[in-house]
Amino acid sequence: MRKVFVTLAVVAAAFSANAQLLWKVTAPGSEKTSYIVGTHHVAPAGMIDSVAGLRDAIAGVDKVFGEVDMSEMSVPDMQQKMMAVMMAPADSTLNVVLTKQEYDSVGAVISKYLNGMATIDQMAMLKPAAIASQIAVLQNMQAMPGFNPAQQFDTSIQALAGSLGKSTGGFETMEFQTNLLYGSSIAEQAKDLMKAVRYDDKAIEMTHKLSDAYMKGDLEELAVIMHDPQLGMDEELADKLIYDRNANWVAELKKITPSTSVLVAVGAGHLPGEKGLLSLLKKEGFSVVPVDNK
């Protein structure tokens, strides 16, 4: 549940006038201006017009990087690989790894959101983490009515870059991210799924709090919520999902940014904190300043 909550639950419908999610970064000794923008993985495509300066930043760089190259999602072979990772082993389907009472509890939450459009029996062949991911998306859709999972922020940024003739890329592959989310043991996933079901109402409340923090551009508050003792990350999980990846991305940016201007669009949770992208870049001698949103 914690993995899913952290990676999917940050949603916002608009930004306050003081929102600060776009940052200008310059490598030491370089004249190339690059940018970092904090995104949501489940925010609508229209968000691109809510971050002041973002369109200009995209137009002004040589390349746009996301966590992944979103175009990978449309490749049939990649879709098949992703689905294969999300499928449970034949001896570990949901009706096998959960008790009847637990199975019915998961079914009740799914029914609550989907109103009969899909049932637990139809989803039982998925790994528990895949079902928890679906629940997290549904929670966000309830918290922010009108969200369309087929149109979201990260994809729109890369699509705009492509339309302007910019090259796009990703720090990671879809296969890597899929394994990151769904590669833990079935027993651990089942435990997290039942926690998602048990704290369903709490998760929706947290989604609203995360939304408010994002709308204000309050990265520090965002980090506090993401480390909530009940539904947030512990240090081990934070290292796996956030900080180890941040270190890898900074190593790549150190190679790229001296000669190439880039815009990096990654989940906002990767930006704050001592081991966040902004602090890590500063430690490497980068200039890191907020883009004026006035």
C-alpha positions as CSV (number, residue, x, y, z in Angstrom):
1,M,0.0,0.0,0.0
2,R,2.8,2.4,0.9
3,K,4.4,2.0,-2.5
4,V,1.2,2.7,-4.3
5,F,0.2,5.5,-2.1
6,V,3.4,7.4,-2.5
7,T,3.7,6.9,-6.3
8,L,0.0,7.5,-7.2
9,A,-1.8,9.5,-4.6
10,V,-0.5,13.0,-5.3
11,V,-3.3,14.7,-7.2
12,A,-4.2,18.3,-7.7
13,A,-6.8,20.2,-9.7
14,A,-5.2,23.7,-9.6
15,F,-2.3,25.6,-8.2
16,S,-2.2,28.5,-5.8
17,A,-0.5,31.7,-6.9
18,N,2.5,30.8,-4.8
19,A,3.0,27.3,-6.1
20,Q,6.6,26.5,-6.6
21,L,7.1,23.3,-8.6
22,L,9.3,24.6,-11.4
23,W,13.0,25.1,-10.8
24,K,15.9,26.4,-12.9
25,V,19.1,24.4,-12.6
26,T,22.5,25.1,-14.1
27,A,25.5,22.8,-13.9
28,P,28.7,24.3,-12.5
29,G,30.7,26.1,-15.3
30,S,27.9,25.6,-17.8
31,E,25.9,28.3,-19.7
32,K,23.1,25.8,-20.5
33,T,19.9,26.4,-18.5
34,S,17.9,23.4,-17.5
35,Y,14.8,22.9,-15.4
36,I,13.1,20.5,-13.0
37,V,9.4,20.3,-12.6
38,G,7.5,18.3,-9.9
39,T,4.6,16.3,-11.4
40,H,1.9,13.9,-10.4
41,H,1.6,10.6,-12.1
42,V,-2.2,10.8,-11.9
43,A,-2.8,14.5,-12.6
44,P,-4.7,15.5,-15.7
45,A,-3.0,16.7,-18.9
46,G,-4.4,20.2,-18.4
47,M,-2.0,20.7,-15.5
48,I,0.6,21.8,-18.0
49,D,-1.0,25.2,-18.2
50,S,-1.2,25.6,-14.4
51,V,2.5,25.7,-13.8
52,A,3.7,29.2,-14.8
53,G,6.7,29.2,-17.1
54,L,6.5,25.5,-17.9
55,R,5.6,25.8,-21.6
56,D,8.4,28.3,-22.1
57,A,10.8,26.0,-20.3
58,I,9.9,23.1,-22.5
59,A,10.3,25.2,-25.6
60,G,13.7,26.5,-24.5
61,V,15.5,23.2,-23.8
62,D,17.1,20.6,-26.1
63,K,15.6,17.5,-24.5
64,V,12.8,16.5,-22.0
65,F,13.4,13.7,-19.5
66,G,10.7,11.9,-17.5
67,E,11.1,9.1,-15.1
68,V,10.3,6.9,-18.1
69,D,9.8,7.6,-21.8
70,M,6.0,7.6,-21.8
71,S,5.9,6.5,-25.4
72,E,7.0,3.1,-24.2
73,M,3.5,2.5,-22.8
74,S,2.1,2.3,-26.3
75,V,4.5,-0.3,-27.5
76,P,2.7,-3.7,-27.6
77,D,5.7,-5.7,-26.5
78,M,6.1,-3.5,-23.5
79,Q,2.4,-3.7,-22.6
80,Q,2.7,-7.5,-22.7
81,K,5.8,-7.4,-20.5
82,M,4.1,-5.1,-18.0
83,M,1.0,-7.2,-17.9
84,A,3.1,-10.3,-17.3
85,V,4.7,-8.7,-14.3
86,M,1.4,-7.7,-12.9
87,M,-0.1,-11.2,-13.2
88,A,0.0,-13.5,-10.1
89,P,1.5,-17.0,-10.3
90,A,-1.2,-19.6,-10.8
91,D,-0.8,-20.9,-7.3
92,S,-0.9,-17.4,-5.7
93,T,-4.1,-15.7,-7.1
94,L,-6.0,-13.5,-4.7
95,N,-8.6,-16.2,-3.8
96,V,-5.7,-18.4,-2.7
97,V,-3.5,-16.0,-0.7
98,L,-6.4,-14.2,1.1
99,T,-9.0,-15.6,3.5
100,K,-12.6,-15.6,2.4
101,Q,-13.2,-12.6,4.7
102,E,-10.2,-10.7,3.3
103,Y,-11.2,-11.5,-0.3
104,D,-14.7,-10.2,0.4
105,S,-13.3,-7.0,2.0
106,V,-11.2,-6.3,-1.1
107,G,-14.3,-7.0,-3.2
108,A,-16.4,-4.5,-1.2
109,V,-13.8,-1.7,-1.8
110,I,-13.6,-2.4,-5.5
111,S,-17.4,-2.5,-5.7
112,K,-17.6,0.8,-3.8
113,Y,-15.6,2.6,-6.5
114,L,-16.6,0.7,-9.7
115,N,-20.3,0.1,-9.1
116,G,-20.3,-3.2,-10.8
117,M,-18.1,-2.3,-13.8
118,A,-15.6,-4.8,-12.5
119,T,-15.6,-7.3,-9.7
120,I,-13.0,-8.9,-7.5
121,D,-13.4,-12.2,-9.3
122,Q,-12.4,-10.5,-12.6
123,M,-9.3,-9.1,-11.0
124,A,-8.2,-12.0,-8.9
125,M,-5.5,-13.1,-11.3
126,L,-3.6,-9.9,-10.7
127,K,-0.9,-9.6,-8.1
128,P,-2.1,-7.9,-4.9
129,A,0.1,-4.9,-5.6
130,A,-1.6,-4.4,-9.0
131,I,-5.0,-4.4,-7.4
132,A,-3.8,-2.0,-4.7
133,S,-2.6,0.3,-7.5
134,Q,-6.0,0.2,-9.1
135,I,-7.6,1.1,-5.7
136,A,-5.2,4.0,-5.3
137,V,-6.2,5.4,-8.7
138,L,-9.9,5.0,-7.9
139,Q,-9.3,6.8,-4.6
140,N,-7.8,9.7,-6.5
141,M,-10.6,9.7,-9.0
142,Q,-13.1,10.0,-6.1
143,A,-11.0,12.8,-4.4
144,M,-10.6,14.7,-7.7
145,P,-13.7,14.0,-9.9
146,G,-13.1,14.4,-13.6
147,F,-9.6,12.9,-13.7
148,N,-9.0,10.8,-16.8
149,P,-6.3,8.1,-16.3
150,A,-5.8,8.1,-20.1
151,Q,-4.7,11.8,-20.0
152,Q,-2.2,12.9,-17.4
153,F,0.5,15.4,-16.7
154,D,3.7,13.5,-17.4
155,T,2.4,12.3,-20.7
156,S,1.3,15.8,-21.8
157,I,4.7,17.2,-21.0
158,Q,6.5,14.7,-23.2
159,A,3.9,15.0,-25.9
160,L,4.3,18.8,-26.0
161,A,8.0,18.4,-26.2
162,G,7.6,16.0,-29.2
163,S,5.3,18.4,-31.0
164,L,8.0,21.1,-30.6
165,G,10.6,18.9,-32.2
166,K,12.4,18.2,-28.9
167,S,13.8,14.8,-28.1
168,T,12.4,12.9,-25.1
169,G,13.7,10.2,-22.9
170,G,13.4,8.5,-19.5
171,F,15.9,7.9,-16.7
172,E,14.3,4.4,-16.3
173,T,12.5,1.9,-18.3
174,M,8.9,0.9,-17.9
175,E,10.0,-2.6,-17.1
176,F,12.2,-1.3,-14.3
177,Q,9.3,0.7,-12.8
178,T,6.9,-2.2,-13.1
179,N,9.2,-4.5,-11.3
180,L,9.8,-1.8,-8.7
181,L,6.1,-1.7,-7.9
182,Y,5.1,-5.3,-8.4
183,G,8.3,-7.2,-7.8
184,S,8.1,-7.8,-4.0
185,S,6.9,-11.1,-2.6
186,I,3.2,-12.0,-2.9
187,A,2.9,-12.3,0.9
188,E,4.2,-8.7,1.3
189,Q,1.9,-7.5,-1.4
190,A,-1.1,-9.2,0.1
191,K,-0.3,-7.5,3.5
192,D,-0.1,-4.1,1.8
193,L,-3.3,-4.7,-0.1
194,M,-5.2,-5.5,3.1
195,K,-3.8,-2.4,4.7
196,A,-5.1,-0.4,1.7
197,V,-8.5,-1.8,2.2
198,R,-8.5,-1.3,6.0
199,Y,-7.4,2.3,5.7
200,D,-9.4,3.2,2.6
201,D,-11.1,6.2,4.2
202,K,-7.8,7.4,5.7
203,A,-6.1,7.1,2.3
204,I,-8.8,9.4,0.7
205,E,-8.2,11.9,3.5
206,M,-4.5,11.7,2.8
207,T,-5.1,12.3,-0.9
208,H,-6.8,15.5,-0.2
209,K,-4.0,16.6,2.1
210,L,-1.4,15.8,-0.5
211,S,-3.5,17.6,-3.1
212,D,-3.6,20.7,-0.9
213,A,0.2,20.6,-0.3
214,Y,0.8,20.2,-4.1
215,M,-1.6,23.0,-4.9
216,K,0.4,25.3,-2.6
217,G,3.7,24.1,-4.0
218,D,4.7,23.2,-0.4
219,L,7.3,20.5,-1.1
220,E,8.2,20.2,2.6
221,E,4.6,19.6,3.6
222,L,4.4,17.1,0.8
223,A,7.4,15.2,2.2
224,V,5.9,15.2,5.7
225,I,2.7,13.7,4.5
226,M,4.5,11.1,2.4
227,H,6.3,9.9,5.5
228,D,3.1,9.6,7.5
229,P,3.6,6.9,10.1
230,Q,0.5,5.1,9.1
231,L,0.3,5.2,5.3
232,G,3.6,6.8,4.3
233,M,7.1,5.5,3.8
234,D,9.6,4.2,6.3
235,E,13.3,4.9,5.6
236,E,13.9,1.6,3.9
237,L,11.0,2.1,1.5
238,A,12.0,5.8,0.9
239,D,15.5,4.7,-0.1
240,K,14.1,2.2,-2.5
241,L,11.4,4.3,-4.1
242,I,12.8,7.8,-3.9
243,Y,16.4,8.4,-2.7
244,D,18.4,5.7,-4.4
245,R,16.7,6.7,-7.7
246,N,17.4,10.4,-7.0
247,A,21.1,9.6,-6.7
248,N,21.1,7.7,-10.0
249,W,19.3,10.6,-11.7
250,V,21.7,13.2,-10.4
251,A,24.6,11.1,-11.7
252,E,23.0,11.2,-15.1
253,L,22.4,14.9,-15.0
254,K,26.0,15.6,-14.1
255,K,26.9,14.0,-17.4
256,I,24.2,15.6,-19.5
257,T,23.6,19.1,-18.3
258,P,27.1,20.7,-18.9
259,S,26.5,20.5,-22.7
260,T,22.7,19.9,-23.1
261,S,19.8,21.9,-21.7
262,V,17.1,19.6,-20.4
263,L,13.8,19.7,-18.6
264,V,13.3,17.0,-16.0
265,A,9.7,16.1,-15.2
266,V,9.5,13.7,-12.3
267,G,7.1,13.1,-9.3
268,A,7.1,16.0,-6.9
269,G,8.0,13.7,-4.1
270,H,11.5,13.4,-5.6
271,L,12.3,17.1,-5.1
272,P,12.3,17.9,-1.3
273,G,14.5,16.8,1.6
274,E,18.2,16.4,2.2
275,K,18.3,13.5,-0.3
276,G,15.8,15.2,-2.7
277,L,16.9,16.2,-6.2
278,L,17.1,19.8,-5.4
279,S,19.5,19.4,-2.4
280,L,21.6,16.7,-4.2
281,L,22.1,19.0,-7.2
282,K,23.1,21.9,-4.9
283,K,25.6,19.6,-3.2
284,E,27.1,18.9,-6.6
285,G,27.6,22.6,-7.3
286,F,24.5,23.3,-9.4
287,S,22.7,26.6,-9.2
288,V,19.1,25.7,-8.2
289,V,16.6,28.6,-8.1
290,P,12.8,28.8,-8.3
291,V,11.3,30.0,-11.6
292,D,9.5,33.3,-10.9
293,N,5.8,32.5,-11.3
294,K,4.5,36.0,-11.1
